[in-house]
């Protein structure tokens, strides 16, 4: 029988502005039903975790990336396809990770629904963060391991760490950190990994740093903006590739489905006075060469929290007034999608394309689900149970999964993993995670920024921010 595992990991999210903002009033209860619709035959397992990482390699100076075009929008043709076998080196054998580690514990044995829940605390460094937090979606590697990251949330001297969870050993290991790669004089800007960890075409992974806080931020000789890293997923070595966009932070990173392009949303730390909100750039890079093939600095771009990628290689970003902007390979500018979202809705999370080319996505204010159809049209799906920042879809599109209340809001929901049937809109609670984490680690959860499905091995990995009591849900 198939073995289904669900893994849950712990960290934090977007800047926790104040303790009083952790609970938002007026969010409806989720449509919570029994486990009877959980679409699994055979044994299943669910795993939970927390946050940290080990120093890697000698210090080195990041090389400068290739400069982005100075114009507000520039583009070049996407390179013609070349067989991956001629572009990609042979994959090495994964080395056993070295560094501080924590072992998972069973929080729930396999039940009548054949679901097992495992929990593991992230082995964070032994110093106080401000607070320690997790913000970006992790990446399941082809061999079933999970790459994930945490940060100390600091501005000056902030640092972030890479970790790997190995289901075969059921352990989380801290394997690398940003400061060790950039040298001691890192100054500012490395207190988070906020965007997704993105798969490259040749089995590598890419991630970007993000400032822990923009308050008091200054650009110096040692901090020119957020840094792009390449991770060798066999050795887990981190290679700095230089500043992604000068004098910008990078809260959002994504990749094209074929792994050949990287999409970055880069934000200016000072809100634009003319529009009264954040402004910045949307940048497209060739993942192999790191050449910038497109850049737009349009003030019509907003949100800076999610790049949705379609099966047709198009990319979508948020715009004001319930709109989406669309990038298509070879274009010279972003164009507006013809459909509007629900009033006030801003793109916040999206899945990878399903086998039939659909993409499920969520907006914030209001928290609502949609389907991006293969023809580019948009179909509403109904409300989410709360603020949603990460989603994972079954490849056949039969279900997608999310955890509402990403920033610690609506703790009364109990941090549920919810499965949504897009054909009916029915939402089914798979597991309530808060009680399980309290019983396993004596920590209280405050939502997830990473829900990642390993369909081949039937595991769902969920990272949770957490804290020591119900009134303090941050720092682990």
Helices and strands as residue ranges (DSSP letters): E 4-10, G 19-21, G 35-37, E 44-49, E 73-75, H 84-87, E 101-103, E 105-108, E 117-120, E 139-140, E 146-151, E 160-166, E 171-177, H 178-182, E 198-199, E 205-208, E 227-231, E 238-243, E 249-255, E 261-267, E 280-286, E 292-296, E 308-309, E 315-319, E 323-327, E 335-336, E 346-350, E 359-364, E 368-372, E 378-383, E 391-393, E 400-402, G 411-413, E 416-420, E 427-432, H 433-441, E 444-454, E 459-467
